[in-house]
Amino acid sequence: MANNNAGGGVDNTFRRKFDPEEYLERAREREKQEAEGRGKSKSKGPPVQRKPLKHRDYEVDLDSRLGKTQVVTPIAPLSQQAGYYCSVCECVVKDSANYLDHINGKKHQRALGMSMRVERASLQQVQERFEKLKKRREPGSFTEQDLDERILKQQEEEEERKRQRRERKKEKKKEKAAEEEEADIDPDIAAMMGFGGFGSSKK
């Protein structure tokens, strides 16, 4: 077999030639399209105005299924699966702590149409709230008079404890004085009187 390239060179005419102008033009077009895409994503429309946070007007039910057994199948709908179901976000949360985190979280509040900002209360609103709480408070609840009575009772108890301590100290002093008197008695006189001795080591 004869070699066609026997003339000494390598035939590379089949290779593509690099054209810098063509690739430069492609890069410019790509940059232009990316810039247009960024501009469109920023100017989608006016930002959504959400309401400020407000108090819940319902009680969160965490105890209704406590201690109950439930059969869960893999084909059951989300609302009947194990855990706490959020109908707003259509998701299931496995325990009560995570459920509370979810309903107080940003995603859930956005789904309800609220932002995470709190509405600033006026002076009148605060005063009304205090009045409402005062009315709701039970009549037999804790008062300043109760506090004064408790303080007086505590002071009396403290004085009683101090008095008992002083009495104990006096009794100890009396006992100590009696022991010293016994030690001061002359052993000869004690022997005459018929006492054997009071622990004295003198002879």
C-alpha positions as CSV (number, residue, x, y, z in Angstrom):
1,M,0.0,0.0,0.0
2,A,1.3,3.3,-0.9
3,N,1.3,6.2,1.5
4,N,-0.5,9.3,0.1
5,N,1.4,11.7,2.5
6,A,4.7,10.4,1.5
7,G,5.7,13.9,0.3
8,G,6.6,14.9,3.9
9,G,3.8,17.1,5.1
10,V,0.6,16.4,7.1
11,D,-2.7,17.0,5.4
12,N,-4.8,19.1,7.8
13,T,-7.1,20.9,5.4
14,F,-10.1,19.1,6.9
15,R,-9.8,21.0,10.2
16,R,-12.0,24.0,11.0
17,K,-10.4,27.4,11.0
18,F,-10.8,29.7,14.1
19,D,-12.5,32.9,13.1
20,P,-12.1,35.5,15.9
21,E,-14.7,37.9,14.4
22,E,-17.4,35.3,14.4
23,Y,-16.9,34.3,18.0
24,L,-16.7,37.9,19.2
25,E,-20.0,38.6,17.5
26,R,-21.6,35.6,19.2
27,A,-20.3,36.7,22.7
28,R,-21.8,40.2,22.1
29,E,-25.2,38.7,21.2
30,R,-25.2,36.5,24.3
31,E,-24.3,39.4,26.6
32,K,-27.1,41.4,25.1
33,Q,-29.7,38.7,25.7
34,E,-28.6,38.2,29.3
35,A,-28.9,41.9,30.0
36,E,-32.4,41.9,28.5
37,G,-33.4,38.9,30.7
38,R,-32.1,40.6,33.8
39,G,-34.0,43.8,33.0
40,K,-37.3,41.8,32.5
41,S,-37.0,39.9,35.7
42,K,-36.5,43.1,37.8
43,S,-39.4,45.0,36.2
44,K,-42.1,42.3,36.5
45,G,-44.6,44.8,38.0
46,P,-45.3,46.7,41.1
47,P,-44.3,45.0,44.4
48,V,-47.0,43.1,46.2
49,Q,-48.4,45.1,49.1
50,R,-49.1,42.8,52.1
51,K,-51.0,43.5,55.2
52,P,-49.1,43.8,58.5
53,L,-49.1,40.9,61.0
54,K,-52.2,40.5,63.1
55,H,-53.3,38.4,66.1
56,R,-54.8,35.0,65.4
57,D,-58.6,34.9,65.9
58,Y,-58.6,31.2,66.5
59,E,-57.1,28.8,69.0
60,V,-54.3,26.5,67.7
61,D,-55.5,22.9,68.3
62,L,-52.5,20.8,69.3
63,D,-54.2,18.4,71.8
64,S,-57.3,17.1,69.9
65,R,-55.5,13.9,68.6
66,L,-53.3,13.4,71.7
67,G,-53.2,9.8,72.8
68,K,-55.3,8.6,69.8
69,T,-54.2,5.9,67.3
70,Q,-54.6,6.4,63.6
71,V,-54.0,4.0,60.6
72,V,-51.9,5.7,58.0
73,T,-51.7,4.4,54.4
74,P,-49.2,5.6,51.8
75,I,-52.1,6.4,49.4
76,A,-54.0,8.5,51.9
77,P,-54.5,12.2,51.1
78,L,-52.2,14.7,52.8
79,S,-54.9,15.8,55.3
80,Q,-55.2,12.3,56.6
81,Q,-51.5,11.5,57.0
82,A,-49.6,11.4,60.3
83,G,-48.8,14.8,61.7
84,Y,-50.3,18.3,61.5
85,Y,-51.8,19.3,58.2
86,C,-51.7,23.0,57.1
87,S,-54.5,23.6,54.7
88,V,-53.2,27.0,53.6
89,C,-49.8,25.7,52.4
90,E,-51.0,22.1,51.8
91,C,-48.2,20.4,53.7
92,V,-47.9,18.0,56.6
93,V,-45.6,18.8,59.5
94,K,-44.6,15.9,61.7
95,D,-44.7,17.4,65.3
96,S,-46.3,20.2,67.2
97,A,-43.1,22.3,67.7
98,N,-42.4,22.3,63.9
99,Y,-46.1,23.0,63.3
100,L,-46.0,26.1,65.5
101,D,-42.8,27.2,63.8
102,H,-44.5,26.7,60.4
103,I,-47.6,28.7,61.2
104,N,-45.6,31.6,62.6
105,G,-43.1,31.5,59.7
106,K,-42.6,33.7,56.7
107,K,-43.9,31.2,54.1
108,H,-47.2,30.6,55.9
109,Q,-47.8,34.3,56.6
110,R,-47.1,35.2,53.0
111,A,-49.7,32.6,51.9
112,L,-52.2,34.3,54.2
113,G,-51.3,37.7,52.6
114,M,-49.4,39.2,55.5
115,S,-45.9,40.5,55.6
116,M,-43.6,39.9,58.7
117,R,-43.9,43.5,59.7
118,V,-45.9,44.4,62.8
119,E,-48.4,47.3,62.7
120,R,-47.4,50.2,65.0
121,A,-50.0,50.6,67.7
122,S,-51.3,54.0,68.8
123,L,-51.6,55.2,72.4
124,Q,-55.4,54.8,72.3
125,Q,-55.1,51.1,71.1
126,V,-52.7,50.4,74.0
127,Q,-55.0,51.9,76.5
128,E,-58.0,50.0,75.2
129,R,-56.0,46.8,75.4
130,F,-55.1,47.5,79.0
131,E,-58.7,48.2,79.9
132,K,-59.8,44.9,78.1
133,L,-57.2,42.9,80.1
134,K,-58.3,44.6,83.4
135,K,-61.9,43.6,82.8
136,R,-60.9,40.0,81.9
137,R,-58.8,39.6,85.1
138,E,-60.6,37.6,87.8
139,P,-61.9,39.5,90.8
140,G,-60.2,37.1,93.3
141,S,-56.8,37.6,91.7
142,F,-53.6,39.0,93.3
143,T,-53.8,42.6,94.6
144,E,-51.4,45.1,96.3
145,Q,-53.1,44.4,99.6
146,D,-52.2,40.7,99.2
147,L,-48.6,41.6,98.6
148,D,-48.4,43.8,101.7
149,E,-49.9,41.0,103.8
150,R,-47.4,38.5,102.4
151,I,-44.5,40.9,103.2
152,L,-45.8,41.4,106.8
153,K,-46.2,37.6,107.3
154,Q,-42.7,37.0,106.0
155,Q,-41.3,39.6,108.4
156,E,-43.1,38.1,111.4
157,E,-41.8,34.6,110.5
158,E,-38.2,36.0,110.2
159,E,-38.6,37.7,113.7
160,E,-39.9,34.4,115.2
161,R,-36.9,32.5,113.8
162,K,-34.5,35.2,115.2
163,R,-36.2,34.9,118.7
164,Q,-35.9,31.1,118.7
165,R,-32.2,31.4,117.8
166,R,-31.6,33.8,120.7
167,E,-33.4,31.5,123.1
168,R,-31.3,28.6,122.0
169,K,-28.1,30.6,122.5
170,K,-29.3,31.6,126.0
171,E,-30.0,27.9,126.9
172,K,-26.5,26.9,125.6
173,K,-25.0,29.7,127.8
174,K,-26.9,28.5,130.9
175,E,-25.7,24.9,130.3
176,K,-22.1,26.1,129.8
177,A,-22.3,28.1,133.1
178,A,-23.7,25.1,135.0
179,E,-20.9,22.9,133.8
180,E,-18.3,25.6,134.9
181,E,-19.9,25.8,138.3
182,E,-19.7,22.0,138.7
183,A,-16.1,22.1,137.8
184,D,-15.4,24.9,140.4
185,I,-16.7,22.8,143.4
186,D,-13.9,21.6,145.7
187,P,-13.5,17.8,145.5
188,D,-13.2,17.5,149.3
189,I,-16.5,19.2,149.9
190,A,-18.1,17.2,147.1
191,A,-16.8,14.0,148.7
192,M,-18.1,15.1,152.1
193,M,-21.5,15.8,150.7
194,G,-21.6,12.4,149.1
195,F,-21.0,13.2,145.5
196,G,-18.6,10.9,143.8
197,G,-17.2,13.6,141.5
198,F,-18.1,15.6,138.5
199,G,-15.5,14.4,136.0
200,S,-12.7,16.3,137.7
201,S,-9.2,14.8,137.4
202,K,-7.9,16.4,140.6
203,K,-7.0,14.1,143.5
